[in-house]
Amino acid sequence: MTYSQMIDVLSEKTGQQKNTIKQILTEFQKTCLDELKEDNKVKLPLLGTFILGDFKGRSVKLKDKHYSFESFKIIKFKQGKKAKDFLNQ
């Protein structure tokens, strides 16, 4: 499902205008990213939890070439039990 499809579906189900739904989704995304940047978890009860993690830097040697990767932040997602149970019925 694409972003615009999500807006269409939510608009139909809630009876709200598409612009309103788009604003809500945009603010939701910004809020989630702000919380993750402050190293807080974002829990969505039926889906799971978003957590900020680290990708550790490393060096790799392949056929006489050295590659190095710097460490950086990543977003991890841990599936919730309710979502797991729902998908495995």
Phi, psi and omega per residue, in radians:
M1 nan 2.285 3.124
T2 -1.523 2.981 3.138
Y3 -1.046 -0.802 -3.115
S4 -1.190 -0.594 3.064
Q5 -1.146 -0.684 3.102
M6 -1.082 -0.748 3.110
I7 -1.075 -0.769 3.130
D8 -1.058 -0.827 -3.103
V9 -1.121 -0.812 -3.140
L10 -1.126 -0.630 3.107
S11 -1.112 -0.760 3.126
E12 -1.148 -0.756 -3.071
K13 -1.258 -0.553 -3.078
T14 -1.741 -0.309 -3.091
G15 1.377 0.155 3.129
Q16 -1.538 2.762 3.088
Q17 -1.230 2.666 -3.112
K18 -1.072 -0.645 3.132
N19 -1.103 -0.674 3.122
T20 -1.133 -0.800 3.127
I21 -1.088 -0.723 3.138
K22 -1.089 -0.737 3.108
Q23 -1.110 -0.733 -3.137
I24 -1.124 -0.799 3.130
L25 -1.113 -0.693 3.123
T26 -1.101 -0.803 3.118
E27 -1.160 -0.629 3.079
F28 -1.068 -0.812 3.128
Q29 -1.089 -0.785 3.132
K30 -1.090 -0.733 3.134
T31 -1.110 -0.762 3.111
C32 -1.056 -0.808 -3.133
L33 -1.144 -0.683 3.098
D34 -1.084 -0.758 3.137
E35 -1.156 -0.719 3.126
L36 -1.152 -0.649 3.139
K37 -1.116 -0.542 3.095
E38 -1.495 0.195 3.095
D39 1.177 0.541 3.046
N40 -1.739 2.666 3.055
K41 -1.448 2.623 3.034
V42 -2.062 1.939 -3.101
K43 -1.789 2.227 3.024
L44 -2.013 1.860 -2.914
P45 -0.846 -0.731 -3.097
L46 -1.529 -0.297 -3.084
L47 -1.798 -1.016 -3.082
G48 2.773 -2.728 -3.034
T49 -2.238 2.335 3.006
F50 -1.656 2.329 -3.102
I51 -2.309 2.488 3.060
L52 -1.474 2.231 -3.139
G53 -2.196 3.118 3.132
D54 -2.087 2.384 2.951
F55 -1.688 2.042 -3.069
K56 -1.312 2.377 3.098
G57 -1.203 2.654 -3.139
R58 -2.752 2.861 3.064
S59 -2.040 2.457 -3.124
V60 -2.296 2.441 3.088
K61 -2.034 2.099 3.110
L62 -2.269 2.020 3.089
K63 0.848 1.055 3.081
D64 1.145 0.181 3.062
K65 -2.002 2.429 3.112
H66 -1.854 2.276 3.073
Y67 -2.082 2.396 3.079
S68 -2.227 2.426 3.141
F69 -2.072 2.206 3.122
E70 -1.366 2.708 3.089
S71 -1.310 2.625 3.106
F72 -2.724 2.910 -3.116
K73 -1.462 2.511 3.073
I74 -2.337 2.789 3.063
I75 -1.787 2.176 3.089
K76 -1.832 2.627 3.105
F77 -2.195 2.226 3.079
K78 -1.938 2.041 -3.102
Q79 -1.117 2.396 3.115
G80 -1.387 2.767 -3.111
K81 -1.101 -0.710 -3.132
K82 -1.106 -0.703 3.107
A83 -1.157 -0.750 3.126
K84 -1.058 -0.822 3.141
D85 -1.100 -0.740 -3.139
F86 -1.075 -0.780 -3.087
L87 -1.266 -0.408 -3.078
N88 -1.820 0.356 3.105
Q89 -1.308 nan nan
